[in-house]
Amino acid sequence: MVALTLASIAPGPDPAPESEGASQTRDPAAKRSTAPGDRAAANAHAAAARGDRIRAAQAHQERAYRTDQVLVALHPRADVRGLARAHGVEVLRAPGAGGYAALAVPAHRSIDELMADLRADDAVRSVLPNGVVRGAADAASLQEDADKDAADAAKRLAEAEEAEETLQALIDAGASDKQIGDAEEDPARARREAADAIQAQAKADKRVDLEYRAKVREAQIHMKTVNHPKWEEPIEKWDEMLEPDYSRFTVAVLDTGVAYTDAVDSKGVRHAAASSLATNPISAPCDFVNDDPHPGDDHQHGTHIASIIGSDGALVGLAPGVGLMPVKVLDETNAGTALTLVEGIHHAVDHGADVINMSVSFAAGYVPSPLLLDALERAHAAGIVMVAAAGNAGEPVATWPAASPRVIAVTSATINDHSRHVEAALYSNQSTQVDLTAPGGAIGQDRDGDGFDDGILAETINPGDPGSTGYWFYAGTSQAAAVVSGAIVRMMATGIPASDAIRGLQFASDDGLDGDPYFSGWGSGTVDLERGEKLATNSGDLEKIQHTGDLHVAVHPFLISKHDGEEIEAHALFTVVDDRGQPVKDLTVIGRVSGAQAELFDCKTDGDGICEVKLHAVETMNDDGDAFDPGLAWVWEVDGLIDGEDVVTRPTALLYASDYLEAVAATVGRDAELAPAALAVYWPEGEDDELGDMAEQYIVLTGGAGIPTSPFGVSFTPALLDGVATVAEVSLDLDGSGISTSPFGMLPGRVVTFDGSGISTSPFGFTLPPLLALDGSGISTSPFGFHPIGLTQPFEGSGISTSPFGYQNNPILLSSGTILGASAQGALASRLADGGWMGQDGYGVGQLVLASGLIDGAVGGGDLMGSSTQGSSAGAGHVATPYELDAQPLPLQAILPVE
C-alpha cells in the first residue's frame, strides 16, 4: 500500500527547483529520448501490469458480493416466477419495495453467465449483483474469564472434597498420627479457598440497588466522553433529573434484530426481552432475513446497538425510552445483503421512522447500486436522518452506506487515560467523508484503569442464547454510530429540526483532537451533548446552523503538459451553486484525489463560486529515466463543503446544460450504437485559451441524474486504454438534431469501447460502457457547458441566444435531474429523466471506472488511498467482553439484571 499523507493541497505557485527541495523535476535536456521499440516495450509492460490490476480488482469485487444470487427488476406486467422458470432458477425473494427480486444462481452456472442471459431477456429491466453487508463490530465472546472464575470455585470445591476423601482413606488404612495430621490441613485450606471464591461470586447479589446502578453507569465510558448532562451529577440525583419524552421519536435499527419481547420464532427458538428496553415503544418490527414476524436478535449486535440508543434502567441509553423499530437485515452471522438492507430502508420510510441507524458496512469492493442509492434518496426526501458506521478496516475511506452524502458518517474514538480524553480508535476508518466522531471504544485495553475493557457497555443477548441477556462491552464504529443516532434524537427533542440536528452536533462538537479534524478524518470533532442541547436556547447559534438547502458542485479535472510532455500536472476546477443555481462563495471544498497521486485537497470558492486545485507534477518516465506515458489517471471526489462555522455540507453533483448539449442528446438518442455510451470529453494535446497547455487526455464526468453520490470526475491519459479498449473516430451531425435554426453542424468525437484484459467478462457484469468522448478543444469558450469556468453567467454571441431552446447555460442538479432556468422538454430533459448518461444497469460510470481496476488500486478507495496513518489493529473493535462488577471476574448469571 501507498502511505497516505494527510495534508491539505491547495492552488499555489509552481514547485521550486529541485535544489530547493520542493520538486523531483529534472532538467529535460538530461533525459535520453526513448526509441520507438523501447517505448512499445514499456507500454506493453504497463498494459500487462494494468491487466494484473484489473484481475486483482475483480477478485476484490467478488469478496464484496454474493456469488450465489442475483437481483432482477422486471418491466411492468412481467412475472418473476415465469422468468425464473424460463431460466431454470429459483426465486429466493419476490420483488419488494425496492422493485428487485432475488434469484438463486444454479450450481452448474456462473453468476456472470446468468446475468448476461437475464439481461438479454425482454422481460428484464435491470440486473444487479447482491452486495454483502455486515455489522461494523463483529462479536467474539471473551466470556472465558468469567467462566474461568466460576470454574475455579467449582474446582476448589472438588479439591476440598478430594482432600477429605484422602484424609478418610488414611484414617481407614491406620496411618500414623503424623500422616493424618498433615493430611487434615489440606481439606481445611481447600475449604477456605473455596469459600472465598464462592463469596466473591455472591457479592453481586448482596449489593444494594444504588451501588449496583452506580457501578453499571460508571462503566458506560461513552456517557462521559460525550459530555452527557447527567454525568457530573451524583448517581442518587440522576432519577431526579427529568429527561424529555423521547418516546415520540422512532429510531429504526437496521441490524441483526433486537431482543424487544419474549417470543418463540418460526424456528422454535426462544427469545428473551432485554430488561433495559422494557419501556421503549416498539413499532413495525420486521424480519427481512427469515420473513418472520418477530425480528429477534440471534447474534448480539442489534440489541447492543438498540441498548446504546435507548436503554432506560440501570443502563442509560443516549435517548432513554425512545421508540424503536427493530428491522432485521443481518443474520445470525452478522451478515446480510444489499437487498435486505434496501428493503429495510424502505420499510423504515413506509412506517414513519425519524432516524435510521445503520451500524453496517459494505466491503471495500462494493460499488453502490442504483437499488441502494434510490432507497437512500427516498429516505432523505422523506426527511429521515440516516446514520451509518464508517467501517472498521483502519482505512482512510468511509464504507457504504456511510459514504453516501445523504448519510451521516460516524467514525470511532476511544479513551486514552484516566480522565477519559479521547484518541483515534486504531480500527476505525477515518476520512474527509466522515461527519462526526463518537466514542466507539476498544477491546483489549484498560486506559482508565477501572478493571474493565474500554468498550461501550450495553445490554444484549448472550452468545448463542437468545433466551438470556447480559451486559456486554463492545467496540466499533457500529457503537459510535449508535451514540450519534441517540444524540440526534436528543437534539430533535429540544425542538431543533431534523435537518439541522446533525449541523447542531457539528457546530457544538469538541475539536480538541490531534490535527485538523476534517483532514485528520474526524469530521467536525467529537460529540458534545451538553453544548449541543444548549443550542435550542440560543437564537444566534440556531441561525448559524440552519439548513438553507442543498449545495451542488461541478467537478472539472484536467491535465497540463509540462516540459514537452515529460511531466503532467493534474488540476481540477470546482464550481459550487445553491438550489437556485447561484454561486456560493467562501466555502472550503474538501475531498480526495486518487490514482497517479493519492492526497487530500482543499480550496476556497471565490465570488463566482469557483476554486482550483493543482497537484505537484508527475514525471512520465520509466525506471531507466526514459520518458514515456505509462497510462496515468486521477480520480477527484468532493466530500464536503465547510462553512465559516466549521459545519460541513455534503454536496451532490452538478453539470451545465446548454443548447449544444441538447443537440448532442438528440443526435445520440437516434443512434442505437451511440445511445448507450457514457458522456466524456477528449482533449487533444495543445493550447487552450482558458486552461493552458493541455496534455492529451480523456475526462469522464458524473453524468447521471437521480444519483445522490459525491461529485466525481476522472481524467486519464490515452495510454491507459492500451490493451483494454479500442477507439473509433466519429462525427455527430448536429444539424440533424431537429433544431431548426441549429448553427452547430458536425461535431468530432470518438467512441472508446472497453474490450480487453477481461473487462468485458468482469464478474457480476460490471462492464465499462462505451465512452462517447466529445472534442474538448476550446471548450472553455464553446457553448457546451461542461465545465465550470465562468458558467454562472449565460454565454452571449455564440449563436445560441437565437435558439428556440433558451437553455443558454443552466446548471443540471444531478441529484434530481433538474435543469435550472430551462423550460424546454427536449431530448436532454428526457434523457435526464431516464437517468442521464449512465452505465449498464444504471451504475455511475465513474464508479465503474474504479471498479474495473483500470485505475491502480482504486476499488472502493481503500487500497488506493493507502494504509491509515493511525495504523491498524488486528481484531480491535471486533470483540466483546461480558460485564464484570468487580476487578475479579464474576459468573455472568450473578450480574444479570433479572426482574
PALO-990463 format. One record per residue (C-alpha): x, z, y; residue in three letters. Coordinates in steps of 0.02 Angstrom, whole numbers, padded with zeros to 5 digits, always signed. Layout:
REM residues N
XZYALA ...
This chain:
REM residues 899
+00000+00000+00000MET +00049-00029+00178VAL +00057+00131+00278ALA -00067+00132+00420LEU -00004+00177+00592THR -00146+00264+00682LEU -00104+00201+00855ALA -00204+00126+00997SER -00171-00058+01026ILE -00215-00120+01200ALA -00176-00276+01303PRO -00009-00265+01387GLY +00146-00361+01437PRO +00240-00470+01316ASP +00353-00371+01198PRO +00525-00333+01266ALA +00678-00423+01195PRO +00748-00359+01031GLU +00889-00272+01121SER +00760-00153+01196GLU +00695-00110+01025GLY +00517-00171+01055ALA +00512-00331+00953SER +00582-00412+00797GLN +00588-00581+00884THR +00745-00681+00850ARG +00825-00819+00951ASP +00733-00978+00894PRO +00894-01076+00903ALA +00970-00964+00771ALA +00841-01018+00642LYS +00875-01159+00522ARG +00749-01298+00503SER +00650-01299+00344THR +00666-01454+00237ALA +00502-01529+00176PRO +00545-01486-00004GLY +00584-01306+00041ASP +00425-01292+00143ARG +00321-01361+00000ALA +00401-01241-00123ALA +00374-01094-00006ALA +00193-01142+00024ASN +00166-01165-00163ALA +00236-00990-00190HIS +00118-00923-00055ALA -00029-01011-00136ALA +00016-00937-00306ALA +00028-00764-00231ALA -00140-00792-00148ARG -00214-00835-00317GLY -00149-00671-00386ASP -00230-00579-00241ARG -00395-00667-00273ILE -00394-00616-00455ARG -00350-00437-00407ALA -00490-00437-00280ALA -00612-00497-00411GLN -00558-00358-00529ALA -00579-00233-00387HIS -00750-00303-00355GLN -00802-00287-00536GLU -00772-00099-00530ARG -00898-00087-00388ALA -01041-00171-00484TYR -01143-00156-00642ARG -01096-00291-00766THR -01250-00264-00875ASP -01386-00307-00748GLN -01428-00420-00602VAL -01558-00416-00463LEU -01679-00558-00425VAL -01806-00591-00289ALA -01940-00720-00328LEU -02038-00842-00225HIS -02222-00799-00196PRO -02335-00815-00348ARG -02186-00818-00468ALA -02194-00693-00611ASP -02041-00590-00655VAL -02091-00567-00837ARG -02118-00753-00857GLY -01946-00782-00779LEU -01869-00656-00899ALA -01947-00741-01049ARG -01886-00911-00990ALA -01707-00847-00980HIS -01713-00734-01132GLY -01680-00573-01037VAL -01763-00403-01021GLU -01845-00335-00863VAL -01767-00165-00826LEU -01867-00133-00667ARG -02009-00230-00588ALA -01995-00278-00404PRO -02013-00128-00289GLY -02020-00103-00102ALA -01856-00197-00082GLY -01930-00350-00168GLY -01799-00362-00306TYR -01818-00339-00493ALA -01678-00285-00610ALA -01642-00393-00763LEU -01529-00348-00909ALA -01380-00460-00947VAL -01383-00503-01134PRO -01229-00454-01232ALA -01193-00636-01277HIS -01192-00696-01096ARG -01079-00664-00948SER -01153-00599-00787ILE -01091-00745-00682ASP -01166-00869-00807GLU -01335-00783-00799LEU -01330-00775-00609MET -01291-00960-00599ALA -01437-01002-00715ASP -01556-00894-00615LEU -01503-00972-00451ARG -01545-01142-00522ALA -01723-01085-00563ASP -01852-01143-00436ASP -01946-00979-00453ALA -01796-00879-00390VAL -01768-00847-00206ARG -01610-00742-00218SER -01493-00670-00349VAL -01383-00519-00316LEU -01265-00408-00416PRO -01312-00225-00427ASN -01184-00110-00346GLY -01136+00060-00417VAL -01159+00210-00301VAL -01101+00387-00336ARG -01120+00558-00260GLY -00973+00590-00144ALA -00923+00751-00232ALA -00904+00745-00420ASP -00943+00902-00519ALA -00817+00979-00638ALA -00853+01157-00691SER -00721+01290-00661LEU -00828+01421-00747GLN -00684+01460-00863GLU -00626+01604-00753ASP -00795+01688-00753ALA -00815+01657-00939ASP -00640+01724-00967LYS -00684+01893-00892ASP -00842+01906-00994ALA -00743+01857-01149ALA -00610+01985-01102ASP -00737+02125-01101ALA -00803+02070-01270ALA -00626+02055-01338LYS -00582+02231-01284ARG -00738+02299-01366LEU -00689+02209-01525ALA -00513+02279-01514GLU -00583+02454-01495ALA -00692+02431-01648GLU -00545+02361-01746GLU -00435+02508-01695ALA -00570+02630-01752GLU -00581+02541-01919GLU -00392+02551-01938THR -00395+02737-01899LEU -00531+02768-02028GLN -00433+02669-02157ALA -00279+02778-02128LEU -00382+02936-02148ILE -00462+02870-02308ASP -00291+02824-02376ALA -00224+03001-02347GLY -00096+02951-02215ALA +00016+03082-02136SER -00040+03179-01984ASP +00087+03086-01876LYS +00021+02915-01930GLN -00156+02969-01898ILE -00110+03045-01728GLY -00026+02885-01671ASP -00174+02781-01727ALA -00301+02891-01636GLU -00230+02840-01466GLU -00264+02653-01496ASP -00456+02658-01504PRO -00464+02781-01360ALA -00361+02666-01250ARG -00460+02514-01306ALA -00623+02604-01268ARG -00562+02648-01092ARG -00511+02467-01057GLU -00675+02400-01124ALA -00771+02522-01016ALA -00675+02465-00862ASP -00714+02283-00900ALA -00898+02320-00927ILE -00905+02422-00767GLN -00830+02278-00668ALA -00969+02164-00730GLN -01103+02292-00691ALA -01051+02316-00509LYS -01156+02168-00453ALA -01314+02247-00522ASP -01281+02409-00426LYS -01259+02327-00257ARG -01391+02357-00126VAL -01480+02201-00063ASP -01400+02203+00110LEU -01223+02215+00042GLU -01261+02077-00081TYR -01328+01963+00055ARG -01183+02003+00169ALA -01060+01953+00033LYS -01152+01791-00001VAL -01164+01743+00181ARG -00984+01791+00216GLU -00933+01665+00083ALA -01026+01525+00173GLN -00874+01471+00272ILE -00963+01321+00347HIS -01079+01435+00444MET -00935+01499+00549LYS -00842+01335+00566THR -00997+01251+00640VAL -01018+01399+00759ASN -01188+01449+00689HIS -01279+01554+00820PRO -01306+01697+00696LYS -01129+01708+00632TRP -01058+01836+00754GLU -01209+01950+00735GLU -01211+02094+00610PRO -01293+02046+00447ILE -01430+02176+00468GLU -01488+02087+00626LYS -01498+01913+00552TRP -01678+01931+00497ASP -01724+01990+00672GLU -01660+01828+00748MET -01805+01709+00736LEU -01771+01528+00691GLU -01881+01382+00745PRO -02009+01316+00623ASP -01906+01185+00533TYR -02045+01152+00406SER -02122+01022+00523ARG -01974+00908+00487PHE -01937+00822+00321THR -01766+00779+00252VAL -01764+00652+00110ALA -01623+00700-00008VAL -01572+00540-00099LEU -01467+00610-00239ASP -01468+00673-00420THR -01634+00760-00394GLY -01675+00936-00333VAL -01719+01096-00428ALA -01875+01122-00324TYR -02000+01180-00455THR -02016+01246-00632ASP -02062+01099-00741ALA -02031+01006-00902VAL -01980+00824-00877ASP -02029+00671-00978SER -01881+00701-01095LYS -01940+00877-01135GLY -01802+00960-01033VAL -01849+01123-00946ARG -01807+01135-00760HIS -01800+01295-00658ALA -01829+01306-00471ALA -01688+01361-00357ALA -01745+01527-00282SER -01665+01488-00113SER -01779+01335-00096LEU -01940+01428-00137ALA -02007+01420+00042THR -01966+01238+00077ASN -02118+01122+00086PRO -02097+00981-00040ILE -02168+00808-00006SER -02173+00644-00102ALA -02047+00686-00240PRO -01996+00529-00335CYS -01877+00482-00475ASP -01810+00303-00470PHE -01691+00333-00616VAL -01810+00389-00753ASN -01976+00340-00673ASP -02025+00521-00695ASP -02150+00610-00580PRO -02029+00757-00572HIS -01859+00713-00493PRO -01770+00865-00561GLY -01583+00886-00546ASP -01487+00857-00708ASP -01314+00854-00630HIS -01290+00989-00493GLN -01251+00876-00345HIS -01425+00851-00272GLY -01482+01032-00274THR -01318+01087-00196HIS -01346+00963-00054ILE -01527+01018-00029ALA -01474+01200-00028SER -01344+01170+00110ILE -01477+01084+00214ILE -01624+01201+00194GLY -01597+01360+00090SER -01688+01515+00151ASP -01641+01681+00072GLY -01477+01763+00027ALA -01406+01590+00053LEU -01433+01518+00226VAL -01457+01332+00249GLY -01424+01244+00412LEU -01612+01221+00438ALA -01690+01357+00327PRO -01862+01312+00263GLY -01855+01129+00316VAL -01968+01011+00221GLY -01881+00922+00078LEU -01918+00755-00003MET -01824+00751-00169PRO -01786+00570-00214VAL -01685+00545-00372LYS -01572+00391-00358VAL -01424+00456-00460LEU -01424+00501-00645ASP -01351+00646-00742GLU -01176+00572-00723THR -01193+00570-00533ASN -01206+00380-00532ALA -01341+00259-00476GLY -01359+00080-00418THR -01389-00014-00258ALA -01567-00044-00316LEU -01609+00139-00346THR -01534+00184-00176LEU -01630+00046-00087VAL -01794+00094-00170GLU -01760+00274-00120GLY -01735+00223+00063ILE -01898+00125+00064HIS -01987+00273-00017HIS -01923+00390+00120ALA -01984+00270+00254VAL -02154+00249+00173ASP -02182+00437+00159HIS -02131+00493+00332GLY -01956+00564+00317ALA -01873+00616+00481ASP -01696+00619+00410VAL -01622+00532+00258ILE -01470+00617+00182ASN -01362+00501+00077MET -01217+00602+00008SER -01169+00448-00091VAL -01032+00318-00085SER -01007+00141-00149PHE -00837+00091-00215ALA -00714+00002-00101ALA -00751-00167-00181GLY -00935-00161-00136TYR -00997-00298-00019VAL -01155-00242+00074PRO -01300-00344+00009SER -01450-00404+00111PRO -01553-00291-00002LEU -01465-00135+00063LEU -01448-00198+00241LEU -01633-00235+00255ASP -01678-00061+00192ALA -01561+00022+00317LEU -01630-00084+00458GLU -01809-00040+00410ARG -01769+00146+00411ALA -01682+00128+00579HIS -01829+00034+00652ALA -01943+00175+00592ALA -01843+00299+00696GLY -01769+00390+00546ILE -01598+00469+00565VAL -01486+00420+00419MET -01332+00523+00372VAL -01204+00474+00240ALA -01038+00532+00169ALA -00883+00436+00224ALA -00809+00447+00049GLY -00679+00550-00045ASN -00541+00422-00077ALA -00423+00483+00060GLY -00427+00310+00139GLU -00442+00259+00323PRO -00608+00171+00298VAL -00787+00232+00277ALA -00878+00176+00122THR -01054+00104+00121TRP -01185+00157+00168PRO -01090+00264+00294ALA -01003+00106+00356ALA -01167+00038+00424SER -01186+00051+00613PRO -01363+00114+00578ARG -01299+00266+00483VAL -01209+00423+00542ILE -01042+00426+00451ALA -00975+00601+00416VAL -00800+00649+00364THR -00743+00818+00299SER -00637+00961+00362ALA -00582+01122+00280THR -00517+01289+00345ILE -00331+01316+00368ASN -00311+01504+00400ASP -00396+01674+00409HIS -00482+01627+00573SER -00557+01477+00485ARG -00490+01348+00604HIS -00513+01175+00529VAL -00399+01036+00474GLU -00422+00871+00387ALA -00477+00880+00207ALA -00348+00779+00111LEU -00477+00694+00001TYR -00586+00637+00147SER -00595+00459+00212ASN -00558+00453+00398GLN -00590+00302+00506SER -00644+00238+00676THR -00810+00209+00585GLN -00836+00398+00575VAL -00960+00478+00695ASP -00934+00663+00664LEU -00834+00789+00562THR -00913+00936+00471ALA -00848+01067+00350PRO -00839+00995+00176GLY -00723+01125+00101GLY -00583+01112-00026ALA -00568+01171-00204ILE -00409+01248-00271GLY -00358+01336-00110GLN -00399+01502-00027ASP -00332+01488+00151ARG -00436+01634+00218ASP -00385+01750+00078GLY -00560+01807+00034ASP -00533+01783-00152GLY -00643+01628-00163PHE -00607+01443-00160ASP -00630+01367+00014ASP -00777+01264-00044GLY -00953+01255+00026ILE -01066+01384-00057LEU -01243+01337-00106ALA -01364+01359-00250GLU -01379+01231-00387THR -01413+01215-00573ILE -01283+01272-00697ASN -01184+01136-00786PRO -01285+01055-00922GLY -01429+01177-00900ASP -01565+01126-00775PRO -01660+01280-00835GLY -01548+01401-00740SER -01465+01406-00570THR -01319+01494-00486GLY -01214+01498-00329TYR -01076+01369-00333TRP -00935+01314-00222PHE -00921+01125-00199TYR -00814+01017-00087ALA -00826+00838-00025GLY -00892+00727+00112THR -01059+00747+00023SER -01064+00928+00080GLN -01007+00879+00256ALA -01149+00752+00267ALA -01275+00886+00214ALA -01211+01001+00352VAL -01240+00863+00481VAL -01414+00825+00414SER -01460+01007+00437GLY -01381+01007+00610ALA -01484+00854+00658ILE -01644+00947+00611VAL -01590+01094+00717ARG -01561+00980+00866MET -01731+00899+00844MET -01812+01071+00833ALA -01751+01107+01010THR -01853+00958+01071GLY -01712+00832+01078ILE -01775+00661+01017PRO -01709+00597+00851ALA -01622+00451+00938SER -01523+00575+01045ASP -01488+00709+00914ALA -01327+00633+00849ILE -01271+00594+01026ARG -01301+00776+01070GLY -01196+00836+00924LEU -01057+00717+00975GLN -01066+00772+01157PHE -01057+00955+01105ALA -00928+00931+00968SER -00766+01029+00963ASP -00623+00905+00984ASP -00484+01034+00964GLY -00409+00934+00821LEU -00242+00851+00793ASP -00229+00688+00889GLY -00365+00587+00973ASP -00522+00622+00870PRO -00588+00443+00858TYR -00419+00365+00821PHE -00372+00504+00701SER -00531+00467+00604GLY -00628+00625+00654TRP -00765+00539+00753GLY -00805+00640+00908SER -00744+00801+00827GLY -00818+00945+00728THR -00998+01006+00735VAL -01032+01148+00858ASP -01212+01206+00833LEU -01217+01334+00973GLU -01158+01211+01105ARG -01271+01075+01036GLY -01430+01179+01039GLU -01396+01235+01218LYS -01412+01054+01275LEU -01601+01070+01268ALA -01595+01191+01415THR -01479+01085+01524ASN -01564+00935+01603SER -01398+00867+01668GLY -01321+00863+01496ASP -01480+00792+01419LEU -01469+00646+01539GLU -01290+00613+01484LYS -01337+00599+01301ILE -01497+00499+01322GLN -01501+00344+01214HIS -01534+00195+01328THR -01543+00058+01196GLY -01433-00038+01076ASP -01271-00120+01129LEU -01204-00284+01062HIS -01029-00356+01050VAL -00968-00535+01037ALA -00801-00549+00947VAL -00690-00698+00979HIS -00523-00692+00888PRO -00390-00824+00922PHE -00208-00859+00886LEU -00075-00903+01013ILE +00079-01004+00963SER +00247-00935+01018LYS +00419-01018+01015HIS +00358-01185+00949ASP +00256-01108+00813GLY +00390-00992+00745GLU +00285-00844+00794GLU +00098-00815+00804ILE +00017-00690+00919GLU -00156-00628+00871ALA -00283-00597+01010HIS -00465-00551+01018ALA -00590-00553+01160LEU -00741-00439+01160PHE -00897-00452+01267THR -01020-00306+01274VAL -01200-00327+01331VAL -01356-00219+01326ASP -01528-00262+01256ASP -01564-00367+01410ARG -01404-00467+01391GLY -01323-00386+01542GLN -01137-00346+01535PRO -01087-00164+01514VAL -00927-00105+01598LYS -00812+00044+01573ASP -00841+00059+01386LEU -00694+00080+01268THR -00706-00042+01123VAL -00628+00033+00965ILE -00602-00046+00795GLY -00486-00105+00660ARG -00386-00263+00633VAL -00326-00301+00459SER -00243-00443+00364GLY -00074-00501+00425ALA -00070-00341+00529GLN -00159-00177+00499ALA -00187-00075+00656GLU -00318+00012+00760LEU -00360-00059+00929PHE -00450-00014+01089ASP -00483-00094+01257CYS -00595-00055+01406LYS -00726-00176+01470THR -00718-00243+01647ASP -00860-00283+01766GLY -00909-00433+01659ASP -00916-00326+01502GLY -00759-00411+01435ILE -00593-00346+01370CYS -00449-00417+01269GLU -00331-00351+01136VAL -00162-00429+01097LYS -00055-00383+00948LEU +00133-00400+00929HIS +00189-00573+00875ALA +00212-00607+00689VAL +00357-00715+00629GLU +00309-00858+00516THR +00462-00864+00404MET +00511-00838+00225ASN +00636-00714+00157ASP +00779-00833+00194ASP +00734-00843+00378GLY +00665-01020+00364ASP +00513-01048+00474ALA +00353-01094+00386PHE +00170-01044+00387ASP +00128-00943+00230PRO -00057-00934+00273GLY -00099-00787+00384LEU -00264-00705+00427ALA -00331-00572+00544TRP -00495-00480+00522VAL -00567-00396+00677TRP -00704-00265+00660GLU -00780-00172+00807VAL -00826+00003+00750ASP -00886+00082+00910GLY -00906+00089+01098LEU -00853+00253+01181ILE -00926+00302+01349ASP -00860+00422+01479GLY -00938+00570+01387GLU -00840+00530+01228ASP -01002+00485+01140VAL -00990+00333+01027VAL -01120+00195+01008THR -01115+00087+00852ARG -01147-00090+00913PRO -01219-00240+00823THR -01157-00419+00829ALA -01184-00548+00966LEU -01166-00736+00983LEU -01207-00850+01127TYR -01341-00984+01116ALA -01331-01148+01208SER -01416-01316+01207ASP -01264-01386+01119TYR -01286-01257+00980LEU -01469-01307+00968GLU -01415-01487+00942ALA -01294-01433+00805VAL -01429-01332+00718ALA -01549-01480+00723ALA -01417-01601+00658THR -01352-01499+00512VAL -01529-01449+00464GLY -01566-01629+00416ARG -01409-01646+00310ASP -01426-01573+00135ALA -01237-01557+00117GLU -01205-01477+00285LEU -01357-01363+00294ALA -01285-01229+00175PRO -01119-01221+00269ALA -01073-01069+00371ALA -01027-01089+00552LEU -00843-01089+00601ALA -00727-01161+00733VAL -00571-01265+00703TYR -00439-01265+00839TRP -00304-01397+00832PRO -00136-01346+00900GLU -00123-01370+01087GLY -00154-01301+01259GLU -00324-01227+01303ASP -00371-01211+01487ASP -00428-01031+01466GLU -00339-00961+01315LEU -00165-01038+01323GLY -00052-01118+01191ASP -00164-01112+01039MET -00096-01113+00862ALA -00188-01221+00736GLU -00321-01105+00666GLN -00493-01076+00596TYR -00612-00945+00661ILE -00760-00877+00564VAL -00884-00782+00671LEU -01029-00669+00625THR -01170-00793+00609GLY -01317-00708+00526GLY -01474-00636+00603ALA -01556-00476+00549GLY -01396-00400+00480ILE -01352-00230+00550PRO -01165-00239+00516THR -01022-00208+00633SER -00970-00352+00747PRO -00843-00452+00650PHE -00728-00601+00666GLY -00592-00683+00562VAL -00453-00800+00617SER -00332-00883+00497PHE -00203-01021+00490THR -00240-01179+00390PRO -00106-01138+00262ALA -00221-01002+00197LEU -00325-01142+00121LEU -00182-01213+00017ASP -00234-01215-00164GLY -00405-01139-00133VAL -00502-01267-00030ALA -00521-01449+00017THR -00551-01508+00195VAL -00656-01660+00241ALA -00671-01730+00417GLU -00849-01754+00479VAL -00934-01814+00638SER -01102-01744+00690LEU -01216-01869+00778ASP -01295-01751+00903LEU -01384-01895+00989ASP -01496-01899+00836GLY -01541-01718+00856SER -01708-01755+00934GLY -01656-01703+01109ILE -01724-01847+01211SER -01601-01826+01354THR -01455-01773+01246SER -01287-01803+01329PRO -01191-01746+01179PHE -01151-01895+01069GLY -01032-01874+00923MET -00953-01706+00884LEU -00796-01698+00775PRO -00786-01563+00643GLY -00730-01529+00466ARG -00807-01459+00309VAL -00700-01335+00213VAL -00753-01317+00032THR -00676-01175-00067PHE -00642-01233-00242ASP -00476-01164-00303GLY -00394-01012-00382SER -00551-00953-00466GLY -00655-00925-00308ILE -00790-01044-00366SER -00809-00943-00526THR -00789-00773-00444SER -00877-00632-00536PRO -01055-00594-00482PHE -01073-00758-00388GLY -00978-00706-00233PHE -00926-00884-00198THR -00873-00933-00024LEU -00995-01055+00054PRO -00925-01213+00136PRO -00873-01188+00316LEU -00935-01309+00447LEU -00790-01296+00569ALA -00832-01372+00738LEU -00692-01432+00851ASP -00649-01292+00970GLY -00539-01392+01089SER -00586-01349+01266GLY -00722-01234+01205ILE -00695-01115+01350SER -00765-01246+01468THR -00889-01325+01348SER -01074-01284+01330PRO -01055-01222+01151PHE -01075-01041+01196GLY -00975-00973+01050PHE -00854-00862+01140HIS -00866-00729+01272PRO -00763-00792+01418ILE -00873-00791+01570GLY -01028-00819+01468LEU -01127-00685+01555THR -01172-00820+01682GLN -01253-00991+01646PRO -01146-01146+01649PHE -01179-01269+01789GLU -01133-01453+01799GLY -01115-01475+01612SER -01267-01585+01592GLY -01368-01454+01503ILE -01459-01399+01660SER -01569-01553+01640THR -01600-01518+01456SER -01779-01476+01406PRO -01717-01327+01306PHE -01668-01218+01452GLY -01553-01108+01349TYR -01409-01127+01470GLN -01303-00991+01392ASN -01400-00847+01320ASN -01350-00705+01203PRO -01413-00703+01024ILE -01439-00525+00966LEU -01396-00548+00783LEU -01475-00385+00727SER -01644-00461+00768SER -01611-00648+00788GLY -01674-00640+00967THR -01613-00770+01093ILE -01623-00677+01258LEU -01693-00780+01401GLY -01739-00930+01293ALA -01917-00987+01267SER -01882-01137+01155ALA -01936-01136+00973GLN -01817-01268+00908GLY -01702-01284+00759ALA -01588-01142+00813LEU -01732-01019+00831ALA -01798-01072+00661SER -01627-01054+00581ARG -01603-00881+00654LEU -01773-00829+00587ALA -01715-00883+00414ASP -01553-00783+00428GLY -01437-00888+00536GLY -01276-00961+00467TRP -01266-00859+00309MET -01176-00864+00145GLY -01251-00885-00025GLN -01396-00765-00057ASP -01389-00702+00121GLY -01217-00622+00119TYR -01121-00620+00283GLY -00982-00748+00275VAL -00854-00630+00347GLY -00883-00505+00208GLN -00868-00644+00079LEU -00701-00698+00151VAL -00641-00521+00125LEU -00718-00502-00047ALA -00643-00665-00108SER -00468-00593-00095GLY -00406-00734+00017LEU -00352-00602+00142ILE -00224-00490+00061ASP -00298-00327+00000GLY -00446-00339+00116ALA -00582-00298-00009VAL -00679-00156+00067GLY -00540-00123+00192GLY -00466+00019+00091GLY -00314-00059+00008ASP -00275-00168+00156LEU -00275-00030+00283MET -00156+00070+00176GLY -00147+00249+00123SER -00210+00387+00234SER -00085+00468+00348THR -00158+00631+00288GLN -00103+00594+00111GLY -00214+00603-00039SER -00269+00735-00160SER -00286+00722-00347ALA -00457+00790-00379GLY -00477+00888-00218ALA -00655+00881-00158GLY -00722+00835-00327HIS -00747+01002-00416VAL -00849+01160-00403ALA -00823+01343-00445THR -00954+01473-00487PRO -00989+01600-00353TYR -00896+01766-00378GLU -00942+01927-00289LEU -00776+02016-00312ASP -00597+01958-00315ALA -00610+01986-00502GLN -00723+01855-00582PRO -00890+01914-00647LEU -01003+01836-00776PRO -01120+01709-00698LEU -01280+01792-00755GLN -01234+01951-00661ALA -01241+01866-00493ILE -01390+01752-00511LEU -01524+01788-00379PRO -01655+01823-00511VAL -01826+01856-00434GLU 
